[in-house]
Amino acid sequence: MQNYFLVFVGGGIGAAARYWLSGWVPAKIQSDLPVGTLTVNILGCFLIGFLMSAFEERFLAQPSMRVFLTIGILGGFTTFSTFSFETVALMRDGEVLFATANIVVSILTCIGGTAIGMYVGRLI
């Protein structure tokens, strides 16, 4: 039951952070791409790669801490469902080039963010 509570609380923190960042970034960077969601996904992928590598190779974190940080906070923070919706909406609106760019940029940078996060996590 404790893990459910940790996921619940962490998810709320992550969702609030996502809401803030996905609004803040577009206010700073004007683009036809959904840069707020893209930023959240890249950062979330980096953080999960970093944390999981650090937990596996450097720190013996309590299982409840892993649940709170990765499933809770990062689960609430990352927005692949939003990414999917926004991509389909771009296609629906006839913005096939932007939809394609969003897919390619998201996949490459998020996989890259995870790999870099894992590398940095191993350094600590």
C-alpha positions as CSV (number, residue, x, y, z in Angstrom):
1,M,0.0,0.0,0.0
2,Q,2.9,2.3,0.7
3,N,4.1,2.1,-3.0
4,Y,0.6,3.2,-4.2
5,F,0.8,6.2,-2.0
6,L,4.4,7.0,-3.2
7,V,3.2,6.7,-6.8
8,F,0.2,8.9,-6.1
9,V,2.2,11.7,-4.4
10,G,5.1,11.4,-6.9
11,G,2.7,11.4,-9.9
12,G,1.1,14.6,-8.6
13,I,4.5,16.3,-8.3
14,G,5.5,15.1,-11.7
15,A,2.2,16.2,-13.3
16,A,2.5,19.7,-11.7
17,A,6.1,20.0,-13.0
18,R,5.0,18.9,-16.5
19,Y,2.2,21.4,-16.5
20,W,4.5,24.2,-15.5
21,L,7.4,23.3,-17.9
22,S,5.2,22.6,-20.9
23,G,3.7,26.1,-20.5
24,W,6.9,27.9,-19.7
25,V,9.0,26.6,-22.6
26,P,6.6,27.7,-25.4
27,A,6.4,31.2,-23.7
28,K,10.2,31.4,-24.2
29,I,10.6,29.5,-27.6
30,Q,8.2,30.3,-30.4
31,S,7.8,27.3,-32.7
32,D,5.2,25.5,-34.7
33,L,6.4,22.3,-33.0
34,P,4.9,21.4,-29.6
35,V,8.2,22.4,-27.9
36,G,6.8,22.2,-24.3
37,T,5.9,18.6,-24.7
38,L,9.1,17.9,-26.5
39,T,11.2,19.5,-23.8
40,V,9.3,17.5,-21.1
41,N,9.9,14.2,-23.0
42,I,13.6,14.8,-23.6
43,L,14.2,15.8,-19.9
44,G,12.1,12.9,-18.6
45,C,14.0,10.4,-20.8
46,F,17.3,11.8,-19.6
47,L,16.2,11.7,-16.0
48,I,15.0,8.1,-16.1
49,G,18.2,7.0,-17.8
50,F,20.3,8.9,-15.3
51,L,18.4,7.7,-12.2
52,M,18.1,4.1,-13.2
53,S,21.8,3.9,-14.1
54,A,22.8,5.7,-10.9
55,F,20.6,3.4,-8.8
56,E,21.9,0.3,-10.5
57,E,25.6,1.2,-10.6
58,R,26.3,3.7,-7.9
59,F,23.6,4.0,-5.2
60,L,21.7,1.3,-3.4
61,A,18.4,3.2,-3.2
62,Q,15.5,1.8,-1.3
63,P,13.0,0.2,-3.6
64,S,10.4,2.7,-2.3
65,M,12.7,5.6,-3.5
66,R,12.9,4.1,-6.9
67,V,9.1,3.8,-7.1
68,F,8.6,7.4,-5.9
69,L,11.1,8.9,-8.3
70,T,10.7,6.8,-11.5
71,I,7.1,5.5,-11.5
72,G,5.7,8.4,-9.5
73,I,7.4,11.6,-10.4
74,L,8.7,10.7,-13.8
75,G,5.6,8.8,-14.7
76,G,3.5,11.9,-13.9
77,F,6.1,14.1,-15.7
78,T,6.6,12.5,-19.0
79,T,4.0,13.0,-21.7
80,F,4.2,10.5,-24.4
81,S,0.4,10.3,-24.5
82,T,0.3,14.1,-25.1
83,F,3.0,13.7,-27.7
84,S,0.9,11.2,-29.5
85,F,-2.2,13.3,-29.4
86,E,-0.4,16.5,-30.6
87,T,1.2,14.5,-33.4
88,V,-2.2,13.1,-34.6
89,A,-3.7,16.6,-34.2
90,L,-0.9,18.1,-36.5
91,M,-1.7,15.4,-39.1
92,R,-5.4,16.0,-38.7
93,D,-4.8,19.7,-39.3
94,G,-2.9,18.9,-42.5
95,E,0.5,19.7,-40.9
96,V,2.1,16.5,-42.1
97,L,5.6,18.0,-42.2
98,F,5.4,19.2,-38.7
99,A,3.9,15.9,-37.5
100,T,6.7,14.0,-39.1
101,A,9.3,16.4,-37.7
102,N,7.8,16.0,-34.2
103,I,8.0,12.2,-34.5
104,V,11.6,12.1,-35.7
105,V,12.9,14.8,-33.4
106,S,11.1,13.3,-30.4
107,I,12.3,9.7,-31.0
108,L,15.9,10.6,-31.7
109,T,16.3,13.1,-28.9
110,C,14.5,11.1,-26.3
111,I,16.5,7.9,-27.1
112,G,19.6,10.1,-27.1
113,G,18.5,11.7,-23.8
114,T,18.1,8.3,-22.2
115,A,21.5,7.1,-23.4
116,I,23.2,10.3,-22.3
117,G,21.4,10.1,-18.9
118,M,22.7,6.5,-18.5
119,Y,26.2,7.6,-19.3
120,V,26.1,10.5,-16.9
121,G,24.5,8.3,-14.3
122,R,27.4,5.9,-14.5
123,L,29.9,8.7,-13.9
124,I,28.5,9.7,-10.6
